[in-house]
């Protein structure tokens, strides 16, 4: 265990930050899962709304440093490509 007050406080803060970041990553995973299932289920109207919300969430997370900016771009590109392919097929 840390013996300095500053180290104890830093540890306390790191636990809070870790939990906050875990919640954000869980929200991202759930949003990605929801949009993928909407696209696969041919619910294009629901997928378009979910796309806007998911892209916003991805950008916020990249801005906060919870995910890397290249990972954010990769997520957005892949769901946009899925959406375009499904729209073209329909």
Secondary structure by P-SEA (a helix, b strand, c coil): ccccaaaaaaaaaaaaaaaaaaaaaaaaaaaaaaaaaaaaacaaaaaaaaaaaaaaaaaaaaaaccccaaaaaaaaaaaaaaaaaaaaac
